């Protein structure tokens, strides 16, 4: 993408705000904001959504761009129309799994996505997933899950994937507008599934719009997907799983993580993620908040302070750090405007994944499967939803459970045995599935229960290799 190419070549200021001339860089790198707006051949485009090609004339947007002259023909324009059983907006984990379930039941499907490749946020995730091995590919890297889903979808001729095809409107005649490879088309679906994912929350503080302040998802896009190293010293705001994982991804890319700040008294992400970055020497400041970012044209310093019970900075507790990047990882909001408009227009619309409820990607995958079964039932097909599916979805969407005291196992008779350091109840079972002897087991039938070993370990290390922690 243009944004990644520019940053790879040291260009971080993409333009200046039309009101005060302040420099602007990227924020989301996901098409959800306009911070990366540039002029390409005198047309304003989002740099994070536009693929580089030879001969492009790329310029910054200084002020407001002038309107493009309308050279379209006057009068009525014929717009191509397509009819389909189901239209899926979004080729991320929820949309792809829904399309697979519909495809297996001989339903005609068109999956539209505004990106140039399928997978959504899966294409940014280089870590192994938690959850259930059989139900949502736990123990597999997100980037490889995307490839697996793409390969499975190739088997179904009744499922079409339209890339570079944003869904742009829903209308009272039941039609949906799509710009497919630059050409406007209308699709008339019998059912419509919105699996449009989520957008990152911004955070208002002094200097929050400087180049070098951007979302953790944008950082993962640059580092993990496009293999661009956008910084050398980074500070992270937010102690959920996204912030903790982004810290680890930064270390893997050879980027110094100066610190991580969380306004709550406790870190909200999984303990295994927190332990991992603490073992690697990253300072974690709980009950702290970011006060300001400063620098000449880009971030050069960040200031944090202790926070009171209303999350306001306490004067006199400020600390400053020399950094070139501040990552914002303070949560997500569902991209649900399209679904709301479709409902208002009387279209039969369903929602899945983060567009329905913010959760982990494993939950989004499972949500797509469950929602597809509901759609099939409404079509009159005999496709019951297994009881454990609903239970699994509830577990995957839930919060992490309590933390228990670690007790190192001792067995005088065993020559080799695993030391399982899981102490927090989280949805995860790859070690159980990997054990060739079947002697790593969960303490109960719930996937949230802690694993333990019983006997006859052969030291194959399969449980260690597959462990997402």
N, C-alpha and C positions, 0 to 999 in steps of 0.2 A: 504494500500500500504506500501511497505518497508520503503519509505521515512517518512511517517506519523508515523509508528511504531518506527523508530529510533529517531525521534524528540520527540515523546511522552516519550521516555526513556532517554532523555538528550543528544543524539548523534546528533550533528549539523554539524560536519566536516565529509564529506563523502569521502574525499580523498585529494590529493595534485596535483597541476598542474605540468605537466611533464617538464615544462621549468624552473620554478623558485621555485618549491616546495611550492607555496602559498596554504593555506588551501581553500577548496571549499565546499560550501553548496548548497542548492537548489536555483533555481531562479523562474522557472515557475510552477513546479508541474503539468504540462499539457503535458508532452512528447515532447515539442518543443525545448528544449535545452538539453545539456548533463552534466549539473552541478551536477546532482544527480547520475551519473554513479557509480555503485558498481559491485563487482564480486560476483556472486551467483553460488556456485558449480563450480568455476573456469571459468564461462562464464560471460562476461560483459553485464549488463542489466541496463536499466533506473529504478532507485528505485521508481520513482513516478508512473510507469506504471506496476509494478510487484506486484502481490498480495502475501502477506505473507503466507507461509505454514510451517507446522511442519518439523523440521529437516534441514532447509535451512542452508548452510554454507555461511554467508555473510561477505565479507571482503572489505576494501577500495581499490580503484584503486590508487596505488602509482606508478607514472610513467605511461608509456603506457602499456596496457595489451598485453600479447603475443597472437599471432594468435592461434585460436582453431584448433586442428588437424582435417583435413577433412576426416571423415570416411564414407562419402556418397558413394554409389555404382558408379562405373564409367560407361560410356556409356549413352545411352538414358534413361531418367527417365519419366515415364508417369505421367502427371499432370492432375488432374481432371478438367473438364471444365463444366461450367453451362451457360445456355442461359436464359435471362430474358428480359422483356420489358424495365424496367428502373433500373439502378443501382444508388443508392444514397450514396455518401460518406459523412458520418457525421450524427450522431443521436442526434444533438442538436435541438434548437428551429426551425430553418429553415428546416432542413432535415426531422424532424418528421411531421411538418405541411404539407410539400410537399407530404410525403408518405401517409398521411391521405387523402389528396385531390385526389391523384392517386388511392388509394385503393377504394374510393367511386365510382370511375369510372371504376372498374373492370380491372385495369391494374396490371400486375404482377410486384412486386417490391422487390428488396433486398436492405436493408439498412445496410451498413457496418460502424462500429465504432471501434476505437482502444481502447476504455475504456471497463470496465467490467460492466457498467450500462448505460442506455440511459438517455438522458437529456442534455448532454453537460454542458454549464455554468449554466443552470437552476438549476442543483443540488447543486450549491454554493450559490444561492440567497434566503436568508431567509426573505427578505423584500417584501412588497406588490408592485406590478407593477403599473406603470402609463400606460396611453393609453386608449383604448376603452374596456369596459367590454365585449361587444358582439363580438368584432373582435379579441382581443388578451388577454383576461383574466385579464384585469386591475382590481386592488383591490385584487388580489390573489398572494400569495407568490410564488416565482419562483420554489421552491422545490415541491410545490403542483401542479403547472402547469405541471411539468415533469411527475408526477404521473397520472394526468388526461390524458395527451397525450398517455402515455403507456397503460392506460386502454382502451382508444378509439381504439388504434391500434390492440389490442387483438381481436377485432371484425372481422378483415379482414384476412381471410385465405390466400389471395393473396399477403399479405405483410409479408416478412420474415425479422427478425432482427438478424444480425450477429454481436455479440459483441466480444471483443478481436480479432478484425479482421481489422488491418490497410490495407488500399489500398496503394500498394507500387510501382505500375508502370502502364503505359499506352503504348500500342504498336500499330504499324502501321497496324496490321491485325484487329484492332477494339476491341481487347481483353484488359481486365484490370486485373492486378495481385493483388491478395488479400492473405494475410496470415491469414487463418481462424483457430483460436485455435491452432496455431503453425504449420499448414500444408498449404503449398503453393497451391493455386488454381487459375484458370483463369475464369473470367466471361465475357461473350460476350453479352453486353446490346445493345438494339436498341437505347436507349438514356441514357445519363450519366449526373447526376446532382451532382455538387460539392458544398457541404454545409459544408465545412471543418472548418469554423469559423475563428478565429484570434489568433495571438500570441502577447504577451505583448512586448512593446518596452523596451529595456534596456537603461541605462543612464550611460555615462562614467564620472567618477570622481574618485579622489584618494580614494582607499579602496572600490570601488564599487563591487568587487568580494569577499569581506569578508563573511564568514558565518553570517547570520543575515540580509543581504541585499537581499531581494527578491521581486518579483512582488506582487501586491495587489491580483491578482487572486490566487497565491499560498497561500497567507494568508487566503483567503476565503475558499480554498480547505481544508486547515488544520483545521480551526476553525469551519466552517459551515457544511462541508461534513463529515469530519473524527473526529470532536469533540476533537481536540487536541489544547491545549493552548501553542503556540510556544514562547510566550514572556510575559514580564510583563510591559515593557515600550517601546512604539513604536513611531516612527516619520514617517510622511507620506510626500512623494514628489509627488505633483500633485493635482490640485484642480478641476478636472473634476468630473463627477458623480461617477466614479469608486473609486477615492480617498476619496470623501466625504462619500460614502456608507461604504467603508472599515473602516473608522474612527468610524462610528456608530456601525458596527458589532464588532469592537474591544471593545468598551465600553460595549456592551451587554455581552461580554465574560469575563468581569472583568479585561480588560487590560487597563492600563493607556495610553492615547494618549497625548504625550508630546507636539505635535504641528503638523501643516500642512503648507507646503511651496508651493507657486505657483509663477512661474517666470513672469506670466502676471500681469498687474495692477489690473485685476478683475478676480474673480473666474469664471471658465467656466461652472461649474455644475449648477444644478437647485438651485434656491434661497432657496427652502424649505429644501433641504439637508444641505445647508450651515447654515441656521438659526438653524436647529436642533442641529448641533454639537457646534455652538457658544453658544446656550442656556445652553449646558452641560459643558461649560467652556474650550473648546479646543481653544488654540491660533492659529490664522490663519495669516500667513505672506505672503502678496502679494508683487509683485515686489522683490522677494527674490529667491535665488537659493541655492542648496546644494553645498558645497565646498569639503568636504571630510568626510569619515567615518573612524574611527580608533579603534584599540583594539588589544589585544593579542590573536590571533587565532579566534576571533569573534568580532562583533560590540560591543563597549562599549561607544562610543561617536560619535555624529554627529555635524558638523560645517556648519552653513548656513551664508549667507551674502546678503546684498542688491544687486540687479542686475541693470545694466544700460540698455539703450534701445536696446542693442544688446545681452542682457541676460548674460553678463559677470559679475562676482562678483566685487564689488567695494571694494578695499583695505581699511581696517580700520573699516569696518562695520560688521565684523564677530561676530557671537554668537555661543556658544557651548552648547550642551545639553547631559546629561547622558541618554543613551538609550541602549537597547539590540537588537533592530530591526529597520531597515529602510525599509519602503515599497515604491516601485517604481510604481507610477500610472500615467505615462506620455503618455498614449495612446496605441493604438493597430495597428498592421499591418495585412492585410488579409493573410490567409494561402492559396495562390492561385497557388503554383507551380504545383500541380497536374492538375488543370484545364488548365494551360498553356501548359503543356506537352501533355495532351489529345488533345488540339486544334492542336498542332504541328503534332500530329499523325493522324489527320483527323477524330477524333472521334466527334460525334454529342454531344457536351457538353454544359450544362447550369450551371449558378451559382446563388446562393441565399444566403441570410444572410450576415454575416460579410465577407465571402469569396468574395462577390461581392462589398459590401460597408459597411464600419464600421458605426454602429449605435447602438441604444438600442436593447435589446433582444426582445421587443415588435415589433420592426420593422423587426427583423429577422424572427419572426413567420409569420408575414404578407407577407414578401418577399417570403417565402416558398410556401404559398398558391397561390400567383400571378404567380410565376414561374411555378408551377405545371399546372396551367390553360394554360399557353403558351405552355407547352409541350404537353398537351392534344390536343390543337388546331393543333399543328404540326403533331399529329397522325391522324388528320382528324376527331376528335370528336367535336361535337357541344357543346362546353363549353365556352360560352362568359365570359369575365372578366368584372364584374360590374364596372360601372364608379366610384362609390364611393370607390372601392378597390384601384384603382390607386391613387385617391386623398388621401386616408388614408395612403397609403404607403409613399407618398411624405411628408405628415405632420409628420409621425412618424420618418422619417429620417432627418427632418429639425432641425434647432437649436431652442433653447428656444427663445420666443418672449420678448417684452419689459416688464419692471417692472412698475406697477402703484402704486399710493399712496394709502395706506390703509385708509379706512374710516369705523369706527365702526358704524354699523346700529343702528338706534334708532326708536322704534315704541311704542308709548304710549299705543296702544290698544292691543298689543300682550303680553300675559303672558309668553310665551316661544318662543324663536327664536334662530336660530343658528348664531354664529359669524363666518363667513367664511373668513379666513385670506389669501386666495389665491390672490396674487398680481402679479404674473408673468404668462405670457401666455405660458403654456406648454400643451402638449396633455394629457388630463386627464378628465374622466367623471364618476368615480365610485359613487360619492356622488349623482349625478343626477339619476343614475340607482337605487340607494339604497332607495331613498325617497319614502315611501309608499303612500304619498299623491300627489307626483308629483310636489311639490312646490319648490324644488331646481332645478334650470334651468340654462342653459348656456346663456350668453348674446347674442349669435348668433348661427347659425347652425354649426359653426366651432367648432371642439373639442378643438381647441386652445383658445377659448374664456373663460373668467372668469365665475365661477358659482356665482349665487346670489339666495336669497330666496324671495318668494313673500308673502305667507300667510299660516295660518293654520298649523304651526309646532306643532307636538304632543310630541316632546321631546323624541323620541324613541332611539336616538343616533346612528342609523344605518349608517348615513353619517359619523360620527366620527370614528366608528369602521372600516369602509372599506377604509378610507382615506389613501393613500400611504404616505402622508406627516406626 
